[in-house]
Amino acid sequence: MAAQSGTGVPTGGEADGTDEVADLFRALGRQIKVARERAGLSQKELGDRIGYGEETISSVERARRTPQPELLVAVDGLLDCGGLLASAAEDVERAKTRRRVRHPEWFRDYARLEAEAVELRYFANQAVPGLFQTREYARAVFASRQPFFDEETIEERVAARMTRQELMTRWPPPTVSAVVQETILRQPFGGPAVQRDQLEQLLRIGRLRHVEIQVMPTMSEEHAGMGGPFTLLTPKGKPQVAYLEVQHFSRLITDPEEVRVLAAKHGSIRGQALTPRESLHLLGKMPGDL
């Protein structure tokens, strides 16, 4: 049976999921609301008195925005909360650190399998695979998403992606092969400087012994990957699975026949792409073309 998430990607609010971090932020939001109403203040009046906008107070009370420590201290002092809110400032800082490396709920099943992968195979025709991205390229990816992420969510997602890349330097590392569409590499995503750094990173990664990167040339007359990008993942001691993500929807595939079809397709794509040696030669020339 195929395991499917079948759900859209969350909107990127700061309370993704129902984990302990979100529970903490909801509890603090309720406490702020109770203290504000007890003092007879509107959200705007409270915001004006402590130097925050009405929307910020509203978002914190509804747990849609992280209750920053300085806000908690200000509310505690103004509304005479007896240190209840101020004492939670350290808890919020710890929670923010944990959240930076947490993945949104829809991605967590895949992330758990990826962490124990012995083999990863990619076909990418929309963006450079996440494990290969530079920090600035990843930031450009998340910043371009619509509906828009807020700045804190962008930083959380970038940090989580950078943490995932530790997989590439562990020992023993997974075997990684990726076919990347040439058009992705030539698109100045994030600007020429970001593009140049990303090309140079791909060149470095492609020289690692456990990694093979191939470029699917724009001029190729054959292309088995027109159905879109996908990932094949083999966890240690478990059967291979596949992962699809498109237009903010994701699907983790475990059905053996569906996985077999995608694995065969990946083999065809690799055969149609430039060889790893030819691809590294092309990648080496690209930064000079900018």
Secondary structure as GFF3:
##gff-version 3
##sequence-region A 1 290
A	DSSP	alpha_helix	20	38	.	.	.	ID=ss1
A	DSSP	alpha_helix	43	50	.	.	.	ID=ss2
A	DSSP	alpha_helix	54	61	.	.	.	ID=ss3
A	DSSP	alpha_helix	69	79	.	.	.	ID=ss4
A	DSSP	three_ten_helix	86	88	.	.	.	ID=ss5
A	DSSP	alpha_helix	89	100	.	.	.	ID=ss6
A	DSSP	alpha_helix	105	115	.	.	.	ID=ss7
A	DSSP	beta_strand	117	124	.	.	.	ID=ss8
A	DSSP	three_ten_helix	130	132	.	.	.	ID=ss9
A	DSSP	alpha_helix	135	143	.	.	.	ID=ss10
A	DSSP	alpha_helix	151	164	.	.	.	ID=ss11
A	DSSP	three_ten_helix	165	169	.	.	.	ID=ss12
A	DSSP	beta_strand	175	181	.	.	.	ID=ss13
A	DSSP	alpha_helix	182	186	.	.	.	ID=ss14
A	DSSP	alpha_helix	192	206	.	.	.	ID=ss15
A	DSSP	beta_strand	211	216	.	.	.	ID=ss16
A	DSSP	beta_strand	230	235	.	.	.	ID=ss17
A	DSSP	beta_strand	241	246	.	.	.	ID=ss18
A	DSSP	beta_strand	249	253	.	.	.	ID=ss19
A	DSSP	alpha_helix	256	272	.	.	.	ID=ss20
A	DSSP	alpha_helix	276	289	.	.	.	ID=ss21
###
